[in-house]
Amino acid sequence: MSAHDDDRSKETEKHYATALTWHELCRGKQEIFPRCPVRGNADFSVWYTPGVAEPCRRIAADPALAYKYTNKGNTIAVLSDGSRVLGLGDIGPEAGLPVMEGKGLIFKMYGGVDAFALCVNAPTADELVAVGRAVAPSFGGINLEDIASPRCFDVLDRLRAALDIPVWHDDRQGTATVIFAGLRNAARVTGRRLEDCRFVLLGAGAANLAVAELLAFSGVDPGQIIFVDRPGILGPEHAPYHPLRDGLVARSNSERRTGGLTEALAGADVLVALSTPGPGIITKEHVRSMAGEAIVFACANPVPEIWPWEAADAGAAVVATGRGDFPNQ
């Protein structure tokens, strides 16, 4: 790494100290503030007892009226067990709380939705499903966040089947939707069609599996996708893991390449990395081995698999990361 690159990487670390100071100063990022006017103590006779009994009676007769008389329709539970947080791993519910509060802040600032962090000590799929079902009456939707795979797949499917409110796994559908939109634009910028591209997906977790699903849904031949995970290039011999991953892997890698990331990337048009925090997971040599005007999405947090300037220096035409302090997030 050059001295200039070293200076740029050090510059990215300034946010850690600032974040620690601000989090301590504000004691977190969320608080509860009334939606209704309270002109004095007398108003509590309307908002609380005795007046509150009437909307309670109406809702008891028709539970759907909770959306009319309460804030249920504008509230989201950000539900996590802290088992797969950013690039930090299994750090537990308490340590995951700052991330979940941050997601609630995004919901509020960009969508006007009241989203509450709900970090729970529920280390099994059965327990997480039980929590989701238990709290559902209070929320208009559930946003699953930072739950380890393959447990996260089962939790999502079971809660969707059990509940009459929307349930969404942000690390899966949310990440994949944003990445897919970025890939469509990147293909257009570089004069490609997604259907003609060769893809390498580094990290075969919830997010990249959902990326692969969207690519296939859009018309990309799954055979043009290569999954790379800890064992290297994934193939049928790495099953069983989970039916979703096993099925996608079985249809991938029509060239039947073997090896690791180096072998997978040779001549590839697109790299989507959602793996281990870097830098150094992806090297300049890896990017140089790709097709001309390569598309590199290095999305690990809190540090991408390769610094964006390194990917650009190595010839990538479009570079994206998961960090808000870099261009082209």
N, C-alpha and C positions, 0 to 999 in steps of 0.2 A: 504494500500500500504506500502511495506517495505521501509526502508531507502534507500536500494540499488535501488529499483524501482523508488523511488522519485528522486534519483540522475540521473538515466537514462532519466526520463521524462524531467527533467530540462535541460539536455544536448541537447535534441532535440530543445529547444527554442533558442539556440544560433544563428540559421540561420536567425531568424527574424531581429535581430540587424544588422547582416552582410548584409542582403538583403537591408535594409534601407540605409545603408552607401553606398553600391555599386550602388544602383539605383540613388542616389543623385549624386554620383561622375560621373557616365556615362551618366546621363540624359536619362535613358532608355536603350534599348537594340538593337535598329535598326537605320540604316541610309542608305541613297542611295549613291551608288558608281558606277561610269560609267563602263559599260561592254566593251565599245569601246575605242580604242586609240585616244587620243587628243594630237597631237604634237604641236599645236599652234592654234592661232585664225583662221587660214585659214581652218582648219579641220571642223569648224562649218558650212562652206559652203556645206559640204557633209552631216554632221549629222543633220544640221538644214537647214535654207533657204539659197540658193534656192534648193539645191540637194534633200532635204527631200520630195519635191513635187512629185518626180517620184514614190517612194514606196507608197505615198498616193494615187496617181492615180491608181496604180496597185491594191491596196486593195479596192478602191472604186468600181472597176470593178469586183473584186472577193474577198469578205470579208475573205474567208478562208486563203488568203495570209498573213493575220495579223500574222499567226503562223510562216511564213517564214521571214517576214521583221521586226517583233517586238519581244519583250520578253513576249508576251501574253502567249505563251505555257508553260512558266516556272514561272508564277505568280499565286498566290493563294490569295484570299481575306479571311481573318479570320474575319467573320462577327458575331457580337454579339450586343445585347442590354443590356448586363450586368444584366439580370434579374435573373440569377441562376448561380452565380460564385462560383466555388469550393464548400467549405462548408460555404461560406460567405453570400449566399443568394442574394437578390435583392439589389445590391449596385450601380447600374447605370452604364452607359457607360464610364464615366470618370474613376471611380474606377476600372472598369474592364480592362482598357487599359494595365496595367502591365502584366496581365495574357495573353492577346492576343499578346502582344509583345513577351512574352516568348514562346508562341506557334509558332510564326513566327521564332524565333531563333531555335527551334527544327527542323522545316522544313528545314531551311537553313543549319544547322550544320550536320544533319543526312541524308538529301536528296538532298541538293544543290538547293532547290526550294526557290524562292523569295516569301515569304508570308508576307502580309501587314495587320497590325491590322486595322480593320474598325469597330470602336465602335460607334453605332448610337443611336440617340434618336428616337426610333421607337417602342413604347410600345404595338402595336397590330400586329397580324399576317398579316393583310393587308398591314401595313406600312413596315414591314420587307420584305415581298415579293416584294413590290414595290421597295425598296432599292436594293434588290438582282437583280431584273430584270434591274434596271437602270445602275448598275455598271458592269454587266456581260460582255459588250463589251471589257472591259479593262483587264479581267482576264481569265486564262485558267481553273479555277475551283473555287468553293466557299466552304470553310470550316465553317460550322455553329458551333458556340461555345457558351456555357453557356447561353442558352435561356430556360426560364422556360417551363415546361410541363403543360398542353397538347399543348400549342401554338407551341412548337418546332416540333411536329409531322406534323401539318398542313403546317408549313413553308417549311419543307423539301419536303413533297409530292408535294406541289404547285410549288416550284422552279424547282424540277426535271421535272415536266410536262411541264413547260414553257420554260426551257433553253436547249441549245444544248451543254452545258459544264457540267462536273461532279459536282454534289453537294453532300456533305457528312456532316453528323451531327456527329462531333467528340465525343460528350458525349454519343452518342448512338452507332453508328457502331464502332467507334474507341475503346472506352472503352470495349465494348462487345467482340470485336475480340481478344484483348489482354487477357481479363479474360478467354475467352473460351480456348485459347491456354494454359494458365496457368492451367486451370482445367484438360485439357487432360493430361498434364505432371504430375500434382499432383495425378491424378487417377492412372497413371502408377507407380509412385513412391510408392504409398500405396497399390499396388496390386489390384486395383479395375477396373471395367469397368464403364464408365459414365452411361451407360444404367441401371446399377444396383443400382445407388446411389439415396439417398433421399436428396433433395435440399431444403434449406430455403434461400429465397432471401429477405433480409431486405432492404426496400426502393423500392417502386414500381414506380420509375420514369423512365425517358427515358433509362438510362443505363441498369438497371436490366430487363426491359421489352425486350430490345434487347438481353440480355444474355439468357433470357427464349426462345426467338425466335431461337437463335442459338442452344441451347440445344435440343429443339424439332426437329429442322432441322437435327441434328446429330443422332437422333434416341431415345432420352430420352422421355419417356412417360410424357406428361405435368401433369398427375395426381401425379407424384412423386415430383412435385414442389409446395412449399407453399410460397405465397407472404405475407409478413408482412409489414404493413405501420402504419401510425399514429392510425387508428382505431383498429389495431390488425391484426389478420389473416383475409385476404381479402376473400370475397365470393361474390356470385351474388347479395347479398343484398346491396353491396357497389356501384353497378352500378346505373345510368350511370355516367361514368367519361370521357372516350374516347373509341371509338370502339376497338382500339388496346388493351388497358388494359382490358377492359370488356371481350373481347374474350379470352385472355390468362387466366384471373382469372377464368372464367367459366369452363375452362378445367383443372384447377389445383386442388390440395388438394383432391385426390380421397378418402382419409380417412375421409374427412369432419371434420377435427380438428377445434376446436374453441379456442378462448382465444387470447393470445399474443405471444411474442417471446419465452417465457419460454415453453409454450405448443408446439409451432412449432418445437423447437430445440430438443426435447426429442428423442434420437435415430437417429438424422439426420447425414448423412455422410458429407455434404458440407454446409457451410454457406458463402454466398456472400453478404456482407454488403456494400451498397452504399446509405448511409442514412445521419444521423446527425453527425457532428464532435464530437469526444469523448474527453477524454477517458470516460469509464463508461457506454456507451450505451450497450455494450456487456460485461458481467462479466465472471470471471473465472468459476463461477457456471454454467453459460450458456454453456461454452465449455465442462465442465465435463459431462454435461447431454447428449452430443452428442455421436455418435458411437465411438468406439476405433479408434485411428489414424485418427482423424477428420481433415478435410481440412477447414481452416478458412481464407477467404479473407476479410480483414477489410480495405476498400478502401476509406473511407471518407477523405477529405482534408479540412484544412491542418493537422488535427489530426485524426488518425484512431479511429474507434469505440471502439477498445481495443488495448492497446499497444501490439506489437508482442511478446515481451518476456512474457507477462502475458498469452497470448493464448498458447504459447509453454509450460509454466509452468503448465497450466491446462490440458495438454495432447494432444494438437493439433500436428499432425505430419507434416503438411505443413501450413505455415503461409505466407501471402502476404499482402502488403499494397500498397497505391498509392504514397508513398513518396520515393524519390530517395536516401535519406540518410539512409534508413533501408535496410538490406539484403533482397534478394528475392522480390524486388519490382515487 
